[in-house]
Amino acid sequence: MKKAAKIAFGVCLSLTALPVILVAGLVIFGTAKPPQPLSSVTSAFMAMDYSGLPTIERYRARDGAALAYRTYAAGQEQVAVLIHGSAGSSSSMHALALALQQAGITVYVPDLRGHGANSPDGDIAYVGQLDDDIVDFLRDAKPKHPAAKWSLLGFSSGGGFALRIAGGHVGRDFDNYILLSPFLRYDAPTVRTETADAADKQVWTKAYTPRIFGLLALNAVGIHRLDGLPVIAFAVPPNIASVTTTYSWRMLQNFQPHDDYMADIRSVSEPMIVFVGTDDQLFVPAEFQQVFNIDAGRKDIPVTILPGLGHTDMITRPEAIHAVVLACGKRTP
């Protein structure tokens, strides 16, 4: 009888330990090789003329961190804040920022926390910290332009983050929003799934799916100490200082809309416009009209599809930049 009890106890202990071992294995070993550099997305940045790039300045966030941004000074009537895309930095927005400055708009371009001249690379302390950083930046910048109209422009993941701000509790801190090829969610209908089936098998991101499942399991029981581990890698060239190669779990969750991106769209209270190119390599242009104008029931968020333009063309090609400058220059009611 005692032997049977010991065996039963051992079996129960093993069964109890199995989930722990499984989750630990997913978190420790559930990574992947980074994707090959995707030249169709990165080549425009490699070829960009960075002459005249403003020097890095710093503002103080609520946790004491000195976070980086660049200023393109112009007039006092209108200010635009530009949010770069995933893996990027403020320098990637240089061409668009220059054009807006030449149109008389003062432009601020932050390196979001975890990007560019900030550290640590690819990580934040908690989900929502990027939102808090924007509030802290505005706290310092808005008194410099007391009568200005403020626009928030975001590209790709930065566009999704701009939607997050617009649909959140600080949405009225900006007078209008411009989303450029915005990332909504990995499973949104706007995502071009056939990219993964291309002949060269190149994709922009490689998710560490097993690790994500492991972290989700830990999060479900209130464990978040490992949320700083990288969970996604980007198809960027190696050894470029201004490029972020991976994101942590908490960065990935924060640098996009809220989980219910449709709720963000429905909650937008200020004027918003969406731009996307017909030849976007990562997204399906027509689906943006479906999501914003039909699914969300919004007739006041125009989606403009620009012919012959790809993903990064939205912030590097003159045709797209001209359209964005015109949209940014429209006065809000």
C-alpha positions in Angstrom: 0.0 0.0 0.0 2.8 2.4 0.9 4.6 1.6 -2.4 1.4 2.3 -4.4 0.9 5.6 -2.5 4.5 6.6 -3.4 4.0 5.8 -7.0 0.7 7.7 -7.1 2.4 10.7 -5.4 5.2 10.6 -7.9 2.8 10.5 -10.9 0.8 13.4 -9.5 4.0 15.4 -9.0 5.1 14.6 -12.5 1.8 15.7 -13.9 1.9 18.9 -11.9 5.5 19.6 -13.1 4.8 18.9 -16.8 3.0 22.2 -17.5 5.8 24.1 -15.7 8.5 22.3 -17.7 6.5 22.8 -21.0 6.1 26.6 -20.4 9.8 26.9 -19.4 10.8 25.1 -22.6 8.7 27.4 -24.7 10.1 30.5 -23.1 13.7 29.4 -23.1 14.0 27.6 -26.4 11.1 29.1 -28.4 13.1 31.5 -30.6 13.8 31.6 -34.3 16.4 32.8 -36.8 15.8 36.4 -37.9 14.4 36.9 -41.4 16.7 37.9 -44.3 16.9 41.7 -44.8 13.9 42.8 -46.9 15.3 45.2 -49.4 11.9 46.2 -50.7 11.3 47.9 -47.4 14.8 48.9 -46.3 16.4 50.1 -49.5 14.7 53.5 -49.6 16.1 54.3 -46.1 19.6 53.2 -47.2 19.5 55.5 -50.2 17.9 58.5 -48.4 19.8 61.8 -48.3 20.4 62.6 -44.6 22.1 65.9 -45.1 20.6 68.5 -42.8 19.5 65.9 -40.2 18.9 67.8 -37.0 21.0 66.8 -34.0 19.5 64.8 -31.1 17.8 66.7 -28.3 16.4 65.2 -25.1 13.3 65.5 -23.0 12.7 64.1 -19.5 10.1 61.4 -19.1 8.3 60.7 -15.8 10.7 57.9 -14.9 13.7 60.2 -15.2 14.8 58.9 -18.6 16.2 61.4 -21.1 14.6 60.4 -24.4 15.7 61.5 -27.8 13.9 63.6 -30.4 14.8 65.9 -33.4 13.3 69.3 -34.1 12.6 70.8 -37.5 11.8 74.4 -36.5 9.4 76.5 -38.7 6.3 78.5 -37.9 4.2 78.7 -34.7 0.8 78.1 -36.2 1.1 74.4 -36.8 3.1 71.6 -35.2 3.4 68.0 -36.4 4.8 65.1 -34.3 6.0 62.2 -36.5 6.2 58.6 -35.3 8.6 56.2 -37.1 7.8 52.6 -38.0 8.9 49.3 -36.5 12.6 48.8 -36.1 13.1 52.5 -37.2 14.1 55.8 -35.6 13.6 59.5 -36.1 16.1 59.6 -38.9 13.8 57.4 -41.1 11.3 60.3 -41.1 13.8 62.9 -42.4 12.4 63.4 -45.9 8.8 63.9 -44.8 9.9 66.1 -41.9 11.9 68.3 -44.2 8.9 68.7 -46.5 6.6 69.6 -43.7 9.2 72.1 -42.4 9.4 73.7 -45.8 5.6 74.1 -45.7 5.9 76.2 -42.6 5.1 73.4 -40.1 7.3 72.9 -37.1 8.1 69.2 -36.8 9.1 67.1 -33.8 10.3 63.5 -34.4 11.0 61.4 -31.3 13.0 58.2 -31.2 10.4 56.2 -29.3 11.7 54.6 -26.2 13.6 51.4 -27.1 14.6 52.8 -30.5 17.3 55.0 -32.1 19.4 56.9 -29.6 17.5 55.5 -26.6 18.3 52.4 -24.5 17.7 49.6 -23.8 17.1 48.6 -27.3 13.8 47.1 -28.3 12.3 47.1 -24.8 10.2 49.2 -22.4 9.4 48.8 -18.7 5.6 48.2 -19.1 2.8 48.2 -21.6 1.6 51.8 -21.9 5.0 53.4 -21.3 5.2 54.6 -24.9 1.8 56.3 -24.4 3.1 58.0 -21.2 6.2 59.1 -23.0 4.1 61.0 -25.6 2.1 62.7 -22.8 5.4 63.7 -21.2 6.8 65.0 -24.5 3.7 67.1 -25.1 4.0 68.5 -21.5 7.4 69.9 -22.4 6.7 70.9 -26.1 3.2 72.4 -26.0 4.1 75.5 -23.9 6.5 76.5 -26.7 3.6 76.7 -29.2 0.6 77.9 -27.2 -1.7 78.8 -30.1 -0.6 76.0 -32.5 -2.7 73.2 -34.1 -1.1 69.8 -33.3 -1.0 66.9 -35.7 0.2 63.3 -35.0 1.5 61.4 -38.1 2.5 57.8 -37.8 4.0 55.4 -40.3 3.4 51.6 -40.3 3.6 50.5 -36.7 3.9 54.2 -35.9 0.6 54.6 -37.7 -1.0 51.9 -35.5 0.5 53.6 -32.4 -1.0 57.0 -33.6 -4.4 55.2 -33.8 -3.8 53.9 -30.3 -3.3 57.5 -29.1 -6.2 58.8 -31.0 -8.6 56.2 -29.6 -7.3 56.4 -26.1 -7.8 58.8 -23.2 -5.4 61.4 -24.5 -6.8 61.5 -28.1 -7.8 65.1 -27.8 -4.3 66.2 -27.1 -3.8 66.3 -30.9 -6.1 68.3 -33.3 -5.8 65.7 -36.1 -4.2 62.4 -37.1 -2.6 61.1 -40.3 -1.9 57.4 -40.5 0.5 56.2 -43.2 0.2 52.5 -44.1 -0.8 51.8 -40.5 -0.2 48.4 -38.9 -3.4 47.4 -37.1 -2.7 43.9 -35.8 -1.0 40.7 -37.0 -4.3 39.1 -37.8 -6.1 42.2 -39.3 -7.5 41.8 -42.8 -5.2 44.6 -43.9 -2.1 42.4 -43.5 -0.9 40.9 -46.8 -0.5 37.2 -45.8 0.8 36.2 -49.2 4.0 38.0 -48.5 5.2 34.9 -46.8 4.6 32.9 -49.9 6.8 35.0 -52.1 9.4 33.2 -54.2 12.3 34.5 -52.0 10.4 33.7 -48.8 11.3 37.1 -47.4 9.1 38.6 -44.7 9.3 41.7 -42.6 9.0 40.0 -39.2 9.7 36.6 -37.7 7.7 36.0 -34.5 9.0 33.7 -31.8 5.6 32.0 -31.6 6.5 29.3 -29.0 8.0 31.9 -26.7 4.9 34.1 -27.1 2.7 31.2 -26.1 4.9 30.6 -23.1 4.7 34.2 -22.0 1.0 34.3 -22.5 0.7 31.3 -20.1 2.8 33.1 -17.6 0.9 36.3 -18.0 -2.4 34.4 -17.4 -1.2 33.6 -13.8 0.1 37.1 -13.2 3.8 36.5 -14.0 5.3 39.3 -16.1 9.0 39.3 -15.1 10.0 37.7 -18.4 8.1 40.1 -20.6 11.3 41.9 -21.5 12.5 38.9 -23.5 12.6 39.4 -27.3 9.7 37.8 -29.2 10.0 39.2 -32.7 12.8 39.9 -35.1 12.9 42.3 -38.1 14.2 41.8 -41.6 16.8 44.6 -41.3 20.4 44.7 -42.3 22.8 43.9 -39.4 25.1 46.3 -37.6 23.2 49.5 -38.2 23.2 51.6 -35.0 19.9 53.4 -35.7 18.0 50.1 -36.4 16.2 48.0 -33.7 16.5 44.3 -34.6 14.1 42.7 -32.1 11.2 43.7 -29.8 10.3 42.4 -26.4 6.9 41.1 -25.6 5.8 44.3 -23.8 7.2 46.5 -26.6 5.3 44.4 -29.2 2.1 44.9 -27.3 2.6 48.7 -26.9 3.8 49.7 -30.3 0.4 49.1 -32.0 -3.2 49.9 -31.4 -4.9 48.5 -28.4 -5.9 44.8 -28.7 -9.3 45.8 -30.0 -8.2 48.1 -32.8 -11.8 48.4 -34.0 -12.7 50.0 -30.7 -9.8 52.5 -31.2 -11.2 53.4 -34.6 -14.7 53.9 -33.3 -13.4 56.0 -30.4 -11.5 58.5 -32.6 -12.9 61.9 -31.8 -10.6 64.2 -33.9 -10.2 64.4 -37.7 -8.2 61.5 -39.1 -7.1 60.5 -42.6 -5.4 57.2 -43.8 -2.9 56.9 -46.7 -1.7 53.7 -48.3 -0.1 52.8 -51.6 -1.5 50.5 -54.2 1.7 48.5 -54.3 2.2 48.2 -50.5 4.3 45.1 -50.0 3.0 44.4 -46.5 -0.6 45.5 -46.5 -3.8 45.1 -48.7 -4.9 48.7 -49.6 -8.5 48.0 -50.3 -8.9 46.4 -46.8 -8.2 49.7 -45.1 -11.4 51.1 -46.7 -13.3 48.0 -45.5 -12.0 48.3 -42.0 -12.2 52.1 -41.4 -15.2 53.0 -43.5 -17.4 49.9 -43.4 -16.6 47.6 -40.5 -16.0 50.5 -38.1 -19.0 52.4 -39.5 -17.0 55.6 -39.9 -17.8 57.8 -42.9 -15.6 60.6 -41.5 -12.2 58.8 -41.8 -11.2 59.0 -45.5 -8.8 56.4 -46.8 -6.7 57.6 -49.7 -5.0 55.0 -51.9 -2.0 56.4 -53.8 -1.3 54.8 -57.1 2.0 53.1 -57.8 3.5 53.5 -54.3 4.9 50.8 -52.0 5.2 50.6 -48.2 8.2 52.9 -47.4 7.3 55.1 -50.4 4.7 56.7 -48.1 7.5 58.6 -46.3 10.2 58.7 -49.0 8.7 59.4 -52.4 7.7 62.9 -53.4 4.2 61.9 -54.6 3.3 60.6 -51.2 5.0 63.3 -49.3 3.2 66.0 -51.3 -0.2 64.4 -50.5 0.7 64.2 -46.8 1.9 67.8 -46.6 -1.4 68.9 -48.2 -3.4 66.8 -45.7 -1.4 68.1 -42.7 -1.9 71.7 -43.8 -5.7 71.5 -43.8 -7.1 73.4 -40.9 -9.3 71.6 -38.4 -12.7 73.0 -37.7 
